[in-house]
Amino acid sequence: MNGADVLDIARDSIWVLIKVSSPVMLVALFVGLIIALFQALTQIQEMTLTFVPKIIAIFISLFIFFPYMGETLGDFMAVIAERIVNLG
């Protein structure tokens, strides 16, 4: 294994990390934006109003996106295992 292979694996792993984490992060971003707009319009500055809906939305989005996340990580693991087998 040379330096180019290591860089390829590192680049692929960063790309997989972005693909796996982005759906949940986008949900958290949009829910946070909606809550911030609601707080700005109503001038309610309750701290639990910011955290509880985001936690619930992230929890639900994890259930929804878990098959996609698992498939993506499984495909990446198969590629890494294939590279290990072909190495020797």
PDB file of N, CA, C and O in Angstrom:
ATOM      1  N   MET A   1       0.851  -1.173   0.000  1.00  0.00           N
ATOM      2  CA  MET A   1       0.000   0.000   0.000  1.00  0.00           C
ATOM      3  C   MET A   1       0.896   1.235   0.000  1.00  0.00           C
ATOM      4  O   MET A   1       1.793   1.377   0.831  1.00  0.00           O
ATOM      5  N   ASN A   2       0.634   2.099  -0.929  1.00  0.00           N
ATOM      6  CA  ASN A   2       1.449   3.310  -1.020  1.00  0.00           C
ATOM      7  C   ASN A   2       0.651   4.527  -0.554  1.00  0.00           C
ATOM      8  O   ASN A   2      -0.491   4.408  -0.111  1.00  0.00           O
ATOM      9  N   GLY A   3       1.269   5.678  -0.663  1.00  0.00           N
ATOM     10  CA  GLY A   3       0.632   6.905  -0.189  1.00  0.00           C
ATOM     11  C   GLY A   3      -0.643   7.252  -0.930  1.00  0.00           C
ATOM     12  O   GLY A   3      -1.574   7.803  -0.342  1.00  0.00           O
ATOM     13  N   ALA A   4      -0.693   6.935  -2.216  1.00  0.00           N
ATOM     14  CA  ALA A   4      -1.896   7.246  -3.003  1.00  0.00           C
ATOM     15  C   ALA A   4      -3.084   6.423  -2.522  1.00  0.00           C
ATOM     16  O   ALA A   4      -4.209   6.921  -2.479  1.00  0.00           O
ATOM     17  N   ASP A   5      -2.838   5.158  -2.158  1.00  0.00           N
ATOM     18  CA  ASP A   5      -3.928   4.326  -1.639  1.00  0.00           C
ATOM     19  C   ASP A   5      -4.449   4.861  -0.312  1.00  0.00           C
ATOM     20  O   ASP A   5      -5.657   4.873  -0.073  1.00  0.00           O
ATOM     21  N   VAL A   6      -3.552   5.295   0.537  1.00  0.00           N
ATOM     22  CA  VAL A   6      -3.948   5.855   1.834  1.00  0.00           C
ATOM     23  C   VAL A   6      -4.776   7.115   1.631  1.00  0.00           C
ATOM     24  O   VAL A   6      -5.790   7.306   2.303  1.00  0.00           O
ATOM     25  N   LEU A   7      -4.355   7.970   0.715  1.00  0.00           N
ATOM     26  CA  LEU A   7      -5.121   9.190   0.439  1.00  0.00           C
ATOM     27  C   LEU A   7      -6.486   8.871  -0.168  1.00  0.00           C
ATOM     28  O   LEU A   7      -7.466   9.549   0.140  1.00  0.00           O
ATOM     29  N   ASP A   8      -6.566   7.854  -1.022  1.00  0.00           N
ATOM     30  CA  ASP A   8      -7.852   7.445  -1.586  1.00  0.00           C
ATOM     31  C   ASP A   8      -8.795   6.963  -0.499  1.00  0.00           C
ATOM     32  O   ASP A   8      -9.969   7.333  -0.483  1.00  0.00           O
ATOM     33  N   ILE A   9      -8.291   6.142   0.405  1.00  0.00           N
ATOM     34  CA  ILE A   9      -9.125   5.633   1.499  1.00  0.00           C
ATOM     35  C   ILE A   9      -9.556   6.776   2.412  1.00  0.00           C
ATOM     36  O   ILE A   9     -10.709   6.816   2.841  1.00  0.00           O
ATOM     37  N   ALA A  10      -8.660   7.696   2.711  1.00  0.00           N
ATOM     38  CA  ALA A  10      -8.999   8.839   3.564  1.00  0.00           C
ATOM     39  C   ALA A  10     -10.056   9.712   2.903  1.00  0.00           C
ATOM     40  O   ALA A  10     -11.007  10.146   3.552  1.00  0.00           O
ATOM     41  N   ARG A  11      -9.883   9.970   1.592  1.00  0.00           N
ATOM     42  CA  ARG A  11     -10.864  10.786   0.873  1.00  0.00           C
ATOM     43  C   ARG A  11     -12.222  10.099   0.850  1.00  0.00           C
ATOM     44  O   ARG A  11     -13.248  10.739   1.079  1.00  0.00           O
ATOM     45  N   ASP A  12     -12.233   8.788   0.573  1.00  0.00           N
ATOM     46  CA  ASP A  12     -13.494   8.043   0.535  1.00  0.00           C
ATOM     47  C   ASP A  12     -14.156   8.012   1.910  1.00  0.00           C
ATOM     48  O   ASP A  12     -15.380   8.105   2.012  1.00  0.00           O
ATOM     49  N   SER A  13     -13.358   7.881   2.962  1.00  0.00           N
ATOM     50  CA  SER A  13     -13.950   7.824   4.301  1.00  0.00           C
ATOM     51  C   SER A  13     -14.543   9.173   4.701  1.00  0.00           C
ATOM     52  O   SER A  13     -15.584   9.217   5.358  1.00  0.00           O
ATOM     53  N   ILE A  14     -13.901  10.259   4.318  1.00  0.00           N
ATOM     54  CA  ILE A  14     -14.469  11.585   4.609  1.00  0.00           C
ATOM     55  C   ILE A  14     -15.761  11.785   3.824  1.00  0.00           C
ATOM     56  O   ILE A  14     -16.723  12.343   4.351  1.00  0.00           O
ATOM     57  N   TRP A  15     -15.794  11.339   2.581  1.00  0.00           N
ATOM     58  CA  TRP A  15     -17.010  11.457   1.776  1.00  0.00           C
ATOM     59  C   TRP A  15     -18.146  10.628   2.371  1.00  0.00           C
ATOM     60  O   TRP A  15     -19.292  11.075   2.385  1.00  0.00           O
ATOM     61  N   VAL A  16     -17.843   9.427   2.862  1.00  0.00           N
ATOM     62  CA  VAL A  16     -18.861   8.581   3.500  1.00  0.00           C
ATOM     63  C   VAL A  16     -19.353   9.245   4.777  1.00  0.00           C
ATOM     64  O   VAL A  16     -20.549   9.214   5.067  1.00  0.00           O
ATOM     65  N   LEU A  17     -18.453   9.842   5.542  1.00  0.00           N
ATOM     66  CA  LEU A  17     -18.844  10.550   6.754  1.00  0.00           C
ATOM     67  C   LEU A  17     -19.819  11.681   6.436  1.00  0.00           C
ATOM     68  O   LEU A  17     -20.804  11.868   7.150  1.00  0.00           O
ATOM     69  N   ILE A  18     -19.556  12.424   5.388  1.00  0.00           N
ATOM     70  CA  ILE A  18     -20.441  13.517   4.996  1.00  0.00           C
ATOM     71  C   ILE A  18     -21.791  12.972   4.542  1.00  0.00           C
ATOM     72  O   ILE A  18     -22.832  13.520   4.904  1.00  0.00           O
ATOM     73  N   LYS A  19     -21.782  11.894   3.751  1.00  0.00           N
ATOM     74  CA  LYS A  19     -23.042  11.324   3.261  1.00  0.00           C
ATOM     75  C   LYS A  19     -23.882  10.747   4.394  1.00  0.00           C
ATOM     76  O   LYS A  19     -25.110  10.825   4.355  1.00  0.00           O
ATOM     77  N   VAL A  20     -23.230  10.168   5.404  1.00  0.00           N
ATOM     78  CA  VAL A  20     -23.970   9.546   6.495  1.00  0.00           C
ATOM     79  C   VAL A  20     -24.518  10.590   7.464  1.00  0.00           C
ATOM     80  O   VAL A  20     -25.641  10.454   7.949  1.00  0.00           O
ATOM     81  N   SER A  21     -23.752  11.609   7.744  1.00  0.00           N
ATOM     82  CA  SER A  21     -24.172  12.572   8.759  1.00  0.00           C
ATOM     83  C   SER A  21     -25.041  13.706   8.217  1.00  0.00           C
ATOM     84  O   SER A  21     -25.759  14.344   8.987  1.00  0.00           O
ATOM     85  N   SER A  22     -24.995  13.969   6.929  1.00  0.00           N
ATOM     86  CA  SER A  22     -25.699  15.146   6.399  1.00  0.00           C
ATOM     87  C   SER A  22     -27.221  15.095   6.534  1.00  0.00           C
ATOM     88  O   SER A  22     -27.806  16.137   6.829  1.00  0.00           O
ATOM     89  N   PRO A  23     -27.913  13.960   6.341  1.00  0.00           N
ATOM     90  CA  PRO A  23     -29.376  14.016   6.493  1.00  0.00           C
ATOM     91  C   PRO A  23     -29.815  14.433   7.897  1.00  0.00           C
ATOM     92  O   PRO A  23     -30.737  15.236   8.043  1.00  0.00           O
ATOM     93  N   VAL A  24     -29.169  13.899   8.919  1.00  0.00           N
ATOM     94  CA  VAL A  24     -29.547  14.240  10.293  1.00  0.00           C
ATOM     95  C   VAL A  24     -29.167  15.681  10.604  1.00  0.00           C
ATOM     96  O   VAL A  24     -29.917  16.384  11.281  1.00  0.00           O
ATOM     97  N   MET A  25     -28.025  16.125  10.124  1.00  0.00           N
ATOM     98  CA  MET A  25     -27.615  17.505  10.374  1.00  0.00           C
ATOM     99  C   MET A  25     -28.530  18.505   9.666  1.00  0.00           C
ATOM    100  O   MET A  25     -28.818  19.576  10.201  1.00  0.00           O
ATOM    101  N   LEU A  26     -28.983  18.154   8.467  1.00  0.00           N
ATOM    102  CA  LEU A  26     -29.906  19.045   7.765  1.00  0.00           C
ATOM    103  C   LEU A  26     -31.247  19.142   8.479  1.00  0.00           C
ATOM    104  O   LEU A  26     -31.844  20.216   8.545  1.00  0.00           O
ATOM    105  N   VAL A  27     -31.719  18.024   9.013  1.00  0.00           N
ATOM    106  CA  VAL A  27     -32.962  18.048   9.784  1.00  0.00           C
ATOM    107  C   VAL A  27     -32.794  18.944  11.003  1.00  0.00           C
ATOM    108  O   VAL A  27     -33.665  19.763  11.294  1.00  0.00           O
ATOM    109  N   ALA A  28     -31.685  18.799  11.714  1.00  0.00           N
ATOM    110  CA  ALA A  28     -31.428  19.639  12.891  1.00  0.00           C
ATOM    111  C   ALA A  28     -31.329  21.110  12.504  1.00  0.00           C
ATOM    112  O   ALA A  28     -31.795  21.980  13.239  1.00  0.00           O
ATOM    113  N   LEU A  29     -30.725  21.388  11.355  1.00  0.00           N
ATOM    114  CA  LEU A  29     -30.600  22.765  10.895  1.00  0.00           C
ATOM    115  C   LEU A  29     -31.968  23.385  10.608  1.00  0.00           C
ATOM    116  O   LEU A  29     -32.257  24.500  11.043  1.00  0.00           O
ATOM    117  N   PHE A  30     -32.806  22.652   9.872  1.00  0.00           N
ATOM    118  CA  PHE A  30     -34.117  23.194   9.524  1.00  0.00           C
ATOM    119  C   PHE A  30     -35.026  23.333  10.739  1.00  0.00           C
ATOM    120  O   PHE A  30     -35.753  24.319  10.853  1.00  0.00           O
ATOM    121  N   VAL A  31     -34.997  22.373  11.636  1.00  0.00           N
ATOM    122  CA  VAL A  31     -35.808  22.484  12.854  1.00  0.00           C
ATOM    123  C   VAL A  31     -35.321  23.646  13.706  1.00  0.00           C
ATOM    124  O   VAL A  31     -36.133  24.391  14.255  1.00  0.00           O
ATOM    125  N   GLY A  32     -34.013  23.811  13.823  1.00  0.00           N
ATOM    126  CA  GLY A  32     -33.471  24.939  14.571  1.00  0.00           C
ATOM    127  C   GLY A  32     -33.841  26.278  13.951  1.00  0.00           C
ATOM    128  O   GLY A  32     -34.118  27.244  14.662  1.00  0.00           O
ATOM    129  N   LEU A  33     -33.845  26.333  12.627  1.00  0.00           N
ATOM    130  CA  LEU A  33     -34.230  27.568  11.938  1.00  0.00           C
ATOM    131  C   LEU A  33     -35.703  27.898  12.178  1.00  0.00           C
ATOM    132  O   LEU A  33     -36.054  29.052  12.424  1.00  0.00           O
ATOM    133  N   ILE A  34     -36.548  26.893  12.105  1.00  0.00           N
ATOM    134  CA  ILE A  34     -37.981  27.108  12.342  1.00  0.00           C
ATOM    135  C   ILE A  34     -38.226  27.556  13.776  1.00  0.00           C
ATOM    136  O   ILE A  34     -39.031  28.456  14.015  1.00  0.00           O
ATOM    137  N   ILE A  35     -37.544  26.940  14.723  1.00  0.00           N
ATOM    138  CA  ILE A  35     -37.710  27.321  16.126  1.00  0.00           C
ATOM    139  C   ILE A  35     -37.196  28.737  16.356  1.00  0.00           C
ATOM    140  O   ILE A  35     -37.817  29.506  17.089  1.00  0.00           O
ATOM    141  N   ALA A  36     -36.077  29.088  15.742  1.00  0.00           N
ATOM    142  CA  ALA A  36     -35.539  30.445  15.903  1.00  0.00           C
ATOM    143  C   ALA A  36     -36.494  31.483  15.320  1.00  0.00           C
ATOM    144  O   ALA A  36     -36.690  32.546  15.909  1.00  0.00           O
ATOM    145  N   LEU A  37     -37.088  31.180  14.165  1.00  0.00           N
ATOM    146  CA  LEU A  37     -38.072  32.110  13.601  1.00  0.00           C
ATOM    147  C   LEU A  37     -39.294  32.234  14.500  1.00  0.00           C
ATOM    148  O   LEU A  37     -39.819  33.329  14.698  1.00  0.00           O
ATOM    149  N   PHE A  38     -39.744  31.109  15.043  1.00  0.00           N
ATOM    150  CA  PHE A  38     -40.891  31.132  15.948  1.00  0.00           C
ATOM    151  C   PHE A  38     -40.578  31.961  17.195  1.00  0.00           C
ATOM    152  O   PHE A  38     -41.412  32.745  17.648  1.00  0.00           O
ATOM    153  N   GLN A  39     -39.389  31.788  17.741  1.00  0.00           N
ATOM    154  CA  GLN A  39     -39.013  32.560  18.926  1.00  0.00           C
ATOM    155  C   GLN A  39     -38.865  34.044  18.604  1.00  0.00           C
ATOM    156  O   GLN A  39     -39.206  34.891  19.430  1.00  0.00           O
ATOM    157  N   ALA A  40     -38.369  34.366  17.433  1.00  0.00           N
ATOM    158  CA  ALA A  40     -38.219  35.777  17.062  1.00  0.00           C
ATOM    159  C   ALA A  40     -39.571  36.435  16.829  1.00  0.00           C
ATOM    160  O   ALA A  40     -39.764  37.606  17.154  1.00  0.00           O
ATOM    161  N   LEU A  41     -40.503  35.679  16.266  1.00  0.00           N
ATOM    162  CA  LEU A  41     -41.825  36.256  15.995  1.00  0.00           C
ATOM    163  C   LEU A  41     -42.662  36.401  17.254  1.00  0.00           C
ATOM    164  O   LEU A  41     -43.414  37.367  17.390  1.00  0.00           O
ATOM    165  N   THR A  42     -42.543  35.457  18.173  1.00  0.00           N
ATOM    166  CA  THR A  42     -43.388  35.498  19.374  1.00  0.00           C
ATOM    167  C   THR A  42     -42.658  36.069  20.579  1.00  0.00           C
ATOM    168  O   THR A  42     -43.291  36.327  21.602  1.00  0.00           O
ATOM    169  N   GLN A  43     -41.372  36.273  20.497  1.00  0.00           N
ATOM    170  CA  GLN A  43     -40.525  36.778  21.575  1.00  0.00           C
ATOM    171  C   GLN A  43     -40.585  35.890  22.814  1.00  0.00           C
ATOM    172  O   GLN A  43     -40.467  36.370  23.942  1.00  0.00           O
ATOM    173  N   ILE A  44     -40.768  34.591  22.592  1.00  0.00           N
ATOM    174  CA  ILE A  44     -40.685  33.604  23.670  1.00  0.00           C
ATOM    175  C   ILE A  44     -39.247  33.111  23.700  1.00  0.00           C
ATOM    176  O   ILE A  44     -38.769  32.544  22.718  1.00  0.00           O
ATOM    177  N   GLN A  45     -38.561  33.315  24.795  1.00  0.00           N
ATOM    178  CA  GLN A  45     -37.154  32.924  24.889  1.00  0.00           C
ATOM    179  C   GLN A  45     -36.979  31.800  25.909  1.00  0.00           C
ATOM    180  O   GLN A  45     -36.178  31.913  26.836  1.00  0.00           O
ATOM    181  N   GLU A  46     -37.714  30.747  25.736  1.00  0.00           N
ATOM    182  CA  GLU A  46     -37.630  29.583  26.612  1.00  0.00           C
ATOM    183  C   GLU A  46     -36.520  28.660  26.113  1.00  0.00           C
ATOM    184  O   GLU A  46     -36.490  28.311  24.933  1.00  0.00           O
ATOM    185  N   MET A  47     -35.609  28.262  27.004  1.00  0.00           N
ATOM    186  CA  MET A  47     -34.463  27.443  26.599  1.00  0.00           C
ATOM    187  C   MET A  47     -34.890  26.029  26.195  1.00  0.00           C
ATOM    188  O   MET A  47     -34.313  25.452  25.272  1.00  0.00           O
ATOM    189  N   THR A  48     -35.886  25.469  26.871  1.00  0.00           N
ATOM    190  CA  THR A  48     -36.300  24.107  26.518  1.00  0.00           C
ATOM    191  C   THR A  48     -36.977  24.072  25.161  1.00  0.00           C
ATOM    192  O   THR A  48     -37.015  23.022  24.521  1.00  0.00           O
ATOM    193  N   LEU A  49     -37.507  25.186  24.712  1.00  0.00           N
ATOM    194  CA  LEU A  49     -38.148  25.237  23.400  1.00  0.00           C
ATOM    195  C   LEU A  49     -37.135  25.021  22.279  1.00  0.00           C
ATOM    196  O   LEU A  49     -37.500  24.556  21.199  1.00  0.00           O
ATOM    197  N   THR A  50     -35.890  25.347  22.519  1.00  0.00           N
ATOM    198  CA  THR A  50     -34.883  25.144  21.483  1.00  0.00           C
ATOM    199  C   THR A  50     -34.360  23.715  21.452  1.00  0.00           C
ATOM    200  O   THR A  50     -34.042  23.203  20.379  1.00  0.00           O
ATOM    201  N   PHE A  51     -34.265  23.063  22.600  1.00  0.00           N
ATOM    202  CA  PHE A  51     -33.625  21.758  22.651  1.00  0.00           C
ATOM    203  C   PHE A  51     -34.575  20.587  22.426  1.00  0.00           C
ATOM    204  O   PHE A  51     -34.242  19.663  21.685  1.00  0.00           O
ATOM    205  N   VAL A  52     -35.723  20.608  23.038  1.00  0.00           N
ATOM    206  CA  VAL A  52     -36.623  19.449  22.992  1.00  0.00           C
ATOM    207  C   VAL A  52     -37.102  19.136  21.570  1.00  0.00           C
ATOM    208  O   VAL A  52     -37.009  17.979  21.161  1.00  0.00           O
ATOM    209  N   PRO A  53     -37.605  20.096  20.799  1.00  0.00           N
ATOM    210  CA  PRO A  53     -38.026  19.744  19.433  1.00  0.00           C
ATOM    211  C   PRO A  53     -36.872  19.265  18.553  1.00  0.00           C
ATOM    212  O   PRO A  53     -37.060  18.388  17.710  1.00  0.00           O
ATOM    213  N   LYS A  54     -35.674  19.837  18.744  1.00  0.00           N
ATOM    214  CA  LYS A  54     -34.525  19.391  17.957  1.00  0.00           C
ATOM    215  C   LYS A  54     -34.136  17.961  18.302  1.00  0.00           C
ATOM    216  O   LYS A  54     -33.828  17.167  17.413  1.00  0.00           O
ATOM    217  N   ILE A  55     -34.148  17.634  19.577  1.00  0.00           N
ATOM    218  CA  ILE A  55     -33.805  16.276  19.990  1.00  0.00           C
ATOM    219  C   ILE A  55     -34.814  15.283  19.442  1.00  0.00           C
ATOM    220  O   ILE A  55     -34.433  14.214  18.963  1.00  0.00           O
ATOM    221  N   ILE A  56     -36.089  15.619  19.504  1.00  0.00           N
ATOM    222  CA  ILE A  56     -37.136  14.732  18.979  1.00  0.00           C
ATOM    223  C   ILE A  56     -36.997  14.581  17.464  1.00  0.00           C
ATOM    224  O   ILE A  56     -37.119  13.476  16.936  1.00  0.00           O
ATOM    225  N   ALA A  57     -36.741  15.686  16.768  1.00  0.00           N
ATOM    226  CA  ALA A  57     -36.590  15.628  15.308  1.00  0.00           C
ATOM    227  C   ALA A  57     -35.370  14.810  14.906  1.00  0.00           C
ATOM    228  O   ALA A  57     -35.428  14.052  13.937  1.00  0.00           O
ATOM    229  N   ILE A  58     -34.277  14.950  15.629  1.00  0.00           N
ATOM    230  CA  ILE A  58     -33.079  14.171  15.326  1.00  0.00           C
ATOM    231  C   ILE A  58     -33.332  12.698  15.591  1.00  0.00           C
ATOM    232  O   ILE A  58     -32.913  11.846  14.807  1.00  0.00           O
ATOM    233  N   PHE A  59     -34.006  12.389  16.681  1.00  0.00           N
ATOM    234  CA  PHE A  59     -34.316  10.994  17.003  1.00  0.00           C
ATOM    235  C   PHE A  59     -35.188  10.359  15.921  1.00  0.00           C
ATOM    236  O   PHE A  59     -34.932   9.229  15.506  1.00  0.00           O
ATOM    237  N   ILE A  60     -36.200  11.066  15.467  1.00  0.00           N
ATOM    238  CA  ILE A  60     -37.077  10.551  14.404  1.00  0.00           C
ATOM    239  C   ILE A  60     -36.307  10.424  13.089  1.00  0.00           C
ATOM    240  O   ILE A  60     -36.472   9.443  12.363  1.00  0.00           O
ATOM    241  N   SER A  61     -35.469  11.413  12.785  1.00  0.00           N
ATOM    242  CA  SER A  61     -34.710  11.346  11.533  1.00  0.00           C
ATOM    243  C   SER A  61     -33.695  10.200  11.555  1.00  0.00           C
ATOM    244  O   SER A  61     -33.397   9.622  10.510  1.00  0.00           O
ATOM    245  N   LEU A  62     -33.164   9.868  12.726  1.00  0.00           N
ATOM    246  CA  LEU A  62     -32.275   8.715  12.814  1.00  0.00           C
ATOM    247  C   LEU A  62     -33.010   7.430  12.460  1.00  0.00           C
ATOM    248  O   LEU A  62     -32.469   6.574  11.759  1.00  0.00           O
ATOM    249  N   PHE A  63     -34.243   7.294  12.942  1.00  0.00           N
ATOM    250  CA  PHE A  63     -35.035   6.121  12.583  1.00  0.00           C
ATOM    251  C   PHE A  63     -35.337   6.085  11.087  1.00  0.00           C
ATOM    252  O   PHE A  63     -35.316   5.015  10.480  1.00  0.00           O
ATOM    253  N   ILE A  64     -35.612   7.221  10.500  1.00  0.00           N
ATOM    254  CA  ILE A  64     -35.954   7.268   9.076  1.00  0.00           C
ATOM    255  C   ILE A  64     -34.728   6.994   8.203  1.00  0.00           C
ATOM    256  O   ILE A  64     -34.807   6.235   7.237  1.00  0.00           O
ATOM    257  N   PHE A  65     -33.593   7.614   8.546  1.00  0.00           N
ATOM    258  CA  PHE A  65     -32.401   7.515   7.697  1.00  0.00           C
ATOM    259  C   PHE A  65     -31.470   6.372   8.068  1.00  0.00           C
ATOM    260  O   PHE A  65     -30.440   6.192   7.418  1.00  0.00           O
ATOM    261  N   PHE A  66     -31.801   5.593   9.095  1.00  0.00           N
ATOM    262  CA  PHE A  66     -30.907   4.515   9.510  1.00  0.00           C
ATOM    263  C   PHE A  66     -30.662   3.481   8.414  1.00  0.00           C
ATOM    264  O   PHE A  66     -29.520   3.045   8.269  1.00  0.00           O
ATOM    265  N   PRO A  67     -31.661   3.058   7.632  1.00  0.00           N
ATOM    266  CA  PRO A  67     -31.337   2.112   6.556  1.00  0.00           C
ATOM    267  C   PRO A  67     -30.347   2.672   5.532  1.00  0.00           C
ATOM    268  O   PRO A  67     -29.443   1.962   5.091  1.00  0.00           O
ATOM    269  N   TYR A  68     -30.512   3.925   5.159  1.00  0.00           N
ATOM    270  CA  TYR A  68     -29.581   4.556   4.226  1.00  0.00           C
ATOM    271  C   TYR A  68     -28.182   4.642   4.831  1.00  0.00           C
ATOM    272  O   TYR A  68     -27.191   4.371   4.154  1.00  0.00           O
ATOM    273  N   MET A  69     -28.104   5.018   6.100  1.00  0.00           N
ATOM    274  CA  MET A  69     -26.816   5.144   6.755  1.00  0.00           C
ATOM    275  C   MET A  69     -26.129   3.782   6.869  1.00  0.00           C
ATOM    276  O   MET A  69     -24.926   3.669   6.634  1.00  0.00           O
ATOM    277  N   GLY A  70     -26.883   2.765   7.225  1.00  0.00           N
ATOM    278  CA  GLY A  70     -26.322   1.429   7.335  1.00  0.00           C
ATOM    279  C   GLY A  70     -25.855   0.880   6.001  1.00  0.00           C
ATOM    280  O   GLY A  70     -24.804   0.246   5.913  1.00  0.00           O
ATOM    281  N   GLU A  71     -26.641   1.127   4.964  1.00  0.00           N
ATOM    282  CA  GLU A  71     -26.256   0.665   3.628  1.00  0.00           C
ATOM    283  C   GLU A  71     -24.985   1.358   3.150  1.00  0.00           C
ATOM    284  O   GLU A  71     -24.104   0.720   2.575  1.00  0.00           O
ATOM    285  N   THR A  72     -24.893   2.653   3.385  1.00  0.00           N
ATOM    286  CA  THR A  72     -23.712   3.403   2.973  1.00  0.00           C
ATOM    287  C   THR A  72     -22.466   2.912   3.707  1.00  0.00           C
ATOM    288  O   THR A  72     -21.417   2.716   3.094  1.00  0.00           O
ATOM    289  N   LEU A  73     -22.583   2.715   5.011  1.00  0.00           N
ATOM    290  CA  LEU A  73     -21.441   2.232   5.774  1.00  0.00           C
ATOM    291  C   LEU A  73     -21.092   0.789   5.404  1.00  0.00           C
ATOM    292  O   LEU A  73     -19.917   0.425   5.371  1.00  0.00           O
ATOM    293  N   GLY A  74     -22.105  -0.029   5.126  1.00  0.00           N
ATOM    294  CA  GLY A  74     -21.846  -1.405   4.710  1.00  0.00           C
ATOM    295  C   GLY A  74     -21.141  -1.484   3.370  1.00  0.00           C
ATOM    296  O   GLY A  74     -20.236  -2.297   3.181  1.00  0.00           O
ATOM    297  N   ASP A  75     -21.561  -0.629   2.433  1.00  0.00           N
ATOM    298  CA  ASP A  75     -20.890  -0.592   1.128  1.00  0.00           C
ATOM    299  C   ASP A  75     -19.439  -0.144   1.266  1.00  0.00           C
ATOM    300  O   ASP A  75     -18.551  -0.683   0.605  1.00  0.00           O
ATOM    301  N   PHE A  76     -19.204   0.841   2.124  1.00  0.00           N
ATOM    302  CA  PHE A  76     -17.839   1.313   2.330  1.00  0.00           C
ATOM    303  C   PHE A  76     -16.986   0.223   2.982  1.00  0.00           C
ATOM    304  O   PHE A  76     -15.821   0.046   2.626  1.00  0.00           O
ATOM    305  N   MET A  77     -17.570  -0.505   3.935  1.00  0.00           N
ATOM    306  CA  MET A  77     -16.822  -1.588   4.572  1.00  0.00           C
ATOM    307  C   MET A  77     -16.491  -2.684   3.575  1.00  0.00           C
ATOM    308  O   MET A  77     -15.415  -3.278   3.642  1.00  0.00           O
ATOM    309  N   ALA A  78     -17.408  -2.961   2.646  1.00  0.00           N
ATOM    310  CA  ALA A  78     -17.144  -3.969   1.616  1.00  0.00           C
ATOM    311  C   ALA A  78     -15.988  -3.526   0.713  1.00  0.00           C
ATOM    312  O   ALA A  78     -15.153  -4.345   0.330  1.00  0.00           O
ATOM    313  N   VAL A  79     -15.938  -2.249   0.377  1.00  0.00           N
ATOM    314  CA  VAL A  79     -14.843  -1.740  -0.454  1.00  0.00           C
ATOM    315  C   VAL A  79     -13.520  -1.840   0.306  1.00  0.00           C
ATOM    316  O   VAL A  79     -12.502  -2.229  -0.268  1.00  0.00           O
ATOM    317  N   ILE A  80     -13.533  -1.495   1.581  1.00  0.00           N
ATOM    318  CA  ILE A  80     -12.305  -1.585   2.383  1.00  0.00           C
ATOM    319  C   ILE A  80     -11.869  -3.037   2.529  1.00  0.00           C
ATOM    320  O   ILE A  80     -10.679  -3.333   2.422  1.00  0.00           O
ATOM    321  N   ALA A  81     -12.815  -3.954   2.772  1.00  0.00           N
ATOM    322  CA  ALA A  81     -12.465  -5.369   2.905  1.00  0.00           C
ATOM    323  C   ALA A  81     -11.906  -5.911   1.601  1.00  0.00           C
ATOM    324  O   ALA A  81     -10.970  -6.711   1.610  1.00  0.00           O
ATOM    325  N   GLU A  82     -12.476  -5.478   0.472  1.00  0.00           N
ATOM    326  CA  GLU A  82     -11.971  -5.913  -0.833  1.00  0.00           C
ATOM    327  C   GLU A  82     -10.542  -5.399  -1.068  1.00  0.00           C
ATOM    328  O   GLU A  82      -9.710  -6.111  -1.630  1.00  0.00           O
ATOM    329  N   ARG A  83     -10.266  -4.178  -0.642  1.00  0.00           N
ATOM    330  CA  ARG A  83      -8.912  -3.641  -0.779  1.00  0.00           C
ATOM    331  C   ARG A  83      -7.929  -4.417   0.100  1.00  0.00           C
ATOM    332  O   ARG A  83      -6.784  -4.642  -0.293  1.00  0.00           O
ATOM    333  N   ILE A  84      -8.382  -4.827   1.297  1.00  0.00           N
ATOM    334  CA  ILE A  84      -7.497  -5.600   2.180  1.00  0.00           C
ATOM    335  C   ILE A  84      -7.202  -6.959   1.567  1.00  0.00           C
ATOM    336  O   ILE A  84      -6.066  -7.432   1.608  1.00  0.00           O
ATOM    337  N   VAL A  85      -8.235  -7.594   0.995  1.00  0.00           N
ATOM    338  CA  VAL A  85      -8.034  -8.911   0.384  1.00  0.00           C
ATOM    339  C   VAL A  85      -7.103  -8.811  -0.813  1.00  0.00           C
ATOM    340  O   VAL A  85      -6.232  -9.664  -0.987  1.00  0.00           O
ATOM    341  N   ASN A  86      -7.266  -7.801  -1.631  1.00  0.00           N
ATOM    342  CA  ASN A  86      -6.431  -7.643  -2.815  1.00  0.00           C
ATOM    343  C   ASN A  86      -5.024  -7.186  -2.504  1.00  0.00           C
ATOM    344  O   ASN A  86      -4.135  -7.255  -3.353  1.00  0.00           O
ATOM    345  N   LEU A  87      -4.823  -6.719  -1.280  1.00  0.00           N
ATOM    346  CA  LEU A  87      -3.506  -6.234  -0.881  1.00  0.00           C
ATOM    347  C   LEU A  87      -2.500  -7.372  -0.766  1.00  0.00           C
ATOM    348  O   LEU A  87      -1.341  -7.234  -1.158  1.00  0.00           O
ATOM    349  N   GLY A  88      -2.962  -8.507  -0.219  1.00  0.00           N
ATOM    350  CA  GLY A  88      -2.020  -9.592   0.056  1.00  0.00           C
ATOM    351  C   GLY A  88      -1.898 -10.616  -0.987  1.00  0.00           C
ATOM    352  O   GLY A  88      -1.127 -11.564  -0.835  1.00  0.00           O
TER     353      GLY A  88
END
